[in-house]
């Protein structure tokens, strides 16, 4: 299981880095075309936008994988001090609350994904390009985020179990 999550984390990092690089390159090309060459290519800005949105979804999932969500750092320092057990409990509670919040958003997200699947939307300039894939990517991001945080809860439970075992061995 650990290898699967490690592979997912590396894949998300690679896709996020590649997406950001492509969005920057396409935006630079669009600026050069528009302001220096006076020749705007409309699909370049559309492609940069779609790639950037996809990159945001990948970055959210990657952030869930490495526990870099927004947090107030002073609270765990005050509450947990140097206790590994308290830190593991705090991290587990934080991950559980995050999963609960994501699951609370699951129902509306699922409705949007189902609607996009049933009624695909196509781009304005390139009629054959289905833009609904962005909505599908959002659904996948939610699933990956729940999986990552669920894995973190399992790791925290294991850490608590390990601490208990260490305590029993010392006694």
C-alpha positions as CSV (number, residue, x, y, z in Angstrom):
1,X,0.0,0.0,0.0
2,X,2.8,2.3,0.9
3,X,4.4,1.8,-2.6
4,X,1.0,2.7,-4.2
5,X,0.8,6.0,-2.3
6,X,4.4,6.8,-3.0
7,X,3.8,6.2,-6.7
8,X,0.7,8.4,-6.6
9,X,2.6,11.1,-4.8
10,X,5.5,11.0,-7.4
11,X,3.0,11.0,-10.3
12,X,1.1,13.9,-8.9
13,X,4.3,15.9,-8.4
14,X,5.4,15.1,-11.9
15,X,2.1,16.0,-13.5
16,X,1.8,19.2,-11.4
17,X,5.4,20.3,-12.4
18,X,4.8,19.5,-16.0
19,X,1.4,21.3,-16.0
20,X,2.9,24.4,-14.5
21,X,5.8,24.4,-16.9
22,X,3.5,24.0,-19.9
23,X,1.1,26.7,-18.7
24,X,4.1,29.1,-18.2
25,X,5.5,28.3,-21.7
26,X,2.1,28.6,-23.4
27,X,1.4,31.9,-21.6
28,X,4.8,33.3,-22.6
29,X,4.2,32.2,-26.3
30,X,0.8,33.9,-26.2
31,X,2.3,37.2,-24.8
32,X,5.0,37.1,-27.5
33,X,2.5,36.4,-30.3
34,X,0.0,39.0,-29.1
35,X,2.2,42.0,-28.2
36,X,5.4,41.6,-30.2
37,X,4.2,39.7,-33.4
38,X,0.7,41.2,-33.3
39,X,-0.6,37.7,-34.2
40,X,-2.9,36.2,-31.6
41,X,-3.5,32.5,-31.6
42,X,-6.7,32.0,-29.6
43,X,-6.2,28.3,-28.7
44,X,-2.9,28.9,-26.9
45,X,-4.6,30.9,-24.1
46,X,-7.4,28.3,-23.9
47,X,-4.8,25.5,-23.7
48,X,-2.9,27.4,-21.0
49,X,-6.0,27.9,-19.0
50,X,-7.1,24.3,-19.2
51,X,-3.7,23.0,-18.3
52,X,-3.5,25.4,-15.4
53,X,-6.8,24.3,-14.0
54,X,-5.8,20.7,-14.3
55,X,-2.5,21.6,-12.5
56,X,-4.5,23.1,-9.6
57,X,-6.4,19.9,-9.2
58,X,-3.2,17.9,-9.2
59,X,-1.6,20.3,-6.8
60,X,-4.5,19.9,-4.3
61,X,-4.2,16.2,-4.5
62,X,-0.4,16.4,-4.1
63,X,-0.8,18.7,-1.1
64,X,-3.1,16.1,0.5
65,X,-0.4,13.5,-0.1
66,X,2.3,15.4,1.7
67,X,0.1,17.0,4.4
68,X,0.7,20.6,3.3
69,X,-2.9,21.8,3.7
70,X,-3.4,25.1,5.4
71,X,-2.8,24.8,9.1
72,X,-2.1,27.0,12.1
73,X,1.3,25.8,13.3
74,X,1.1,27.4,16.7
75,X,-1.9,25.3,17.8
76,X,-0.2,21.8,17.6
77,X,3.0,23.2,19.2
78,X,0.9,24.5,22.2
79,X,-1.3,21.5,22.5
80,X,1.1,18.7,21.8
81,X,4.4,20.1,23.1
82,X,7.0,17.2,22.6
83,X,4.5,14.3,22.9
84,X,4.6,12.0,19.9
85,X,1.3,10.5,21.0
86,X,-0.5,13.8,21.3
87,X,1.0,14.9,17.9
88,X,-0.3,11.7,16.3
89,X,-3.8,12.2,17.8
90,X,-3.8,15.8,16.7
91,X,-2.8,14.8,13.1
92,X,-5.4,12.1,13.0
93,X,-8.1,14.5,14.2
94,X,-7.0,17.1,11.6
95,X,-7.0,14.5,8.8
96,X,-10.4,13.1,9.9
97,X,-11.9,16.7,9.9
98,X,-10.4,17.3,6.5
99,X,-11.9,14.0,5.2
100,X,-15.3,14.9,6.7
101,X,-15.2,18.3,4.9
102,X,-14.2,16.7,1.6
103,X,-17.0,14.2,2.0
104,X,-19.5,17.0,2.8
105,X,-18.6,18.4,-0.6
106,X,-18.8,15.0,-2.3
107,X,-22.6,15.2,-3.0
108,X,-22.6,18.5,-4.9
109,X,-19.4,17.5,-6.7
110,X,-20.8,14.2,-7.8
111,X,-23.9,16.0,-9.2
112,X,-21.7,18.3,-11.2
113,X,-19.5,15.3,-12.5
114,X,-22.7,13.3,-13.4
115,X,-24.1,16.3,-15.3
116,X,-20.8,16.9,-17.1
117,X,-20.8,13.2,-18.1
118,X,-24.4,13.3,-19.3
119,X,-24.2,16.7,-21.0
120,X,-20.6,17.3,-22.2
121,X,-19.5,20.9,-23.0
122,X,-17.4,21.7,-25.9
123,X,-14.9,24.5,-26.4
124,X,-15.9,27.7,-28.3
125,X,-13.0,27.8,-30.7
126,X,-12.3,24.2,-31.2
127,X,-15.8,22.6,-31.5
128,X,-14.6,19.0,-31.1
129,X,-12.7,19.7,-27.8
130,X,-14.6,18.4,-24.8
131,X,-14.0,20.7,-21.9
132,X,-15.9,18.5,-19.5
133,X,-12.7,16.6,-18.7
134,X,-11.9,19.4,-16.2
135,X,-14.9,18.4,-14.2
136,X,-13.9,14.8,-14.4
137,X,-10.5,15.8,-13.1
138,X,-12.1,17.6,-10.2
139,X,-13.9,14.4,-9.3
140,X,-10.7,12.4,-9.4
141,X,-9.0,15.0,-7.3
142,X,-11.6,14.6,-4.6
143,X,-11.3,10.8,-4.6
144,X,-7.4,11.1,-4.4
145,X,-7.6,13.6,-1.6
146,X,-9.9,11.3,0.5
147,X,-7.5,8.4,-0.2
148,X,-4.5,10.4,0.8
149,X,-6.0,11.6,4.0
150,X,-7.4,8.2,4.8
151,X,-3.9,6.8,4.4
152,X,-2.6,9.5,6.8
153,X,-5.2,8.5,9.4
154,X,-4.0,4.9,9.1
155,X,-0.4,6.0,9.5
156,X,-1.3,8.0,12.6
157,X,-3.2,5.0,14.0
158,X,-0.1,2.9,13.4
159,X,2.1,5.5,15.1
160,X,-0.2,5.4,18.2
161,X,-0.1,1.6,18.2
162,X,3.7,1.7,17.8
163,X,4.0,4.1,20.8
164,X,1.8,1.8,22.9
165,X,4.0,-1.2,22.0
166,X,7.1,0.7,22.9
167,X,5.6,1.7,26.2
168,X,4.6,-2.0,26.9
169,X,8.2,-3.2,26.1
170,X,9.7,-0.6,28.5
171,X,7.4,-1.8,31.4
